[in-house]
Amino acid sequence: METAQLIIEALKFIFPAYCANAIPVITGGGCPIDFGKKFFDGKPIFGRNKTFRGFFSGLGVGTTAGLVESVFFSYPILFGLLLSLGALFGDLAGAFLKRRIGLAPGDLFPVVDQVDFILGAILLSLPISFRIELSLALVVTTLIITPPIHLLTNFAAYKLGLKSNPW
């Protein structure tokens, strides 16, 4: 498969995860998923920026994007749900890791901030990977194209006043 086609396939594949990861920036707020509780190390479990509203809005929008893609590209019905859940759980894992090393919500954690949600999405999509021809080339392409896309969209959200930092 040529490079341009591989990039298009990677974007089609990962789009629900991108949606699930992006929407909480707009719709988040409210009660934190960790209820403000601390881990046994005395630090927040996830932090104040990981909220139920953000999680469920991300899940809804990402799943809907996956359902639309399933109509147009014959992806499995569970495709969007698994990618969205994986993206959101991956993002929570990244937040958990950031709190463990002492980074506050919104602090920059290069590479982890850009790929945690993608790794989660890929891992959770493995049960349907045979149905969408998830190849190593597709995974690697997704991991390569995501950091610059993530940085550009975060910068745009910052300029639009949706985020308090440009990363």
HUBELWO-V338521 format. One record per residue. PSI is psi in whole degrees, -180 to 180 (NA if undefined). Layout:
# HUBELWO-V338521
PSI
PSI
This chain:
# HUBELWO-V338521
134
161
-48
-42
-39
-40
-42
-45
-39
-43
-42
-46
-47
-5
-45
-36
-40
-44
-47
-35
-32
-38
-38
-23
-35
-41
-6
-175
171
-151
126
146
-34
6
23
10
158
151
173
-15
2
-1
155
149
-56
-36
167
-19
-8
101
160
-43
-45
-44
-52
-30
-39
-43
-44
-47
-44
-42
-41
-43
-41
-37
-42
-44
-35
-31
-46
-31
9
35
157
151
-38
-5
-57
-39
-48
-43
-42
-48
-44
-43
-44
-41
-37
-41
-40
-40
-41
-42
-42
-46
-44
-42
-37
-33
7
12
136
159
132
-15
150
132
86
145
-55
-45
-29
-23
-7
-44
-32
-44
-42
-44
-44
-46
-44
-19
-6
-37
-23
9
-31
-26
-20
11
55
101
164
-39
-39
-42
-48
-43
-44
-43
-29
-42
-22
-47
-48
-36
-44
-46
-41
-43
-36
-39
-42
-43
-38
-47
-32
-3
15
-21
152
-6
157
6
NA
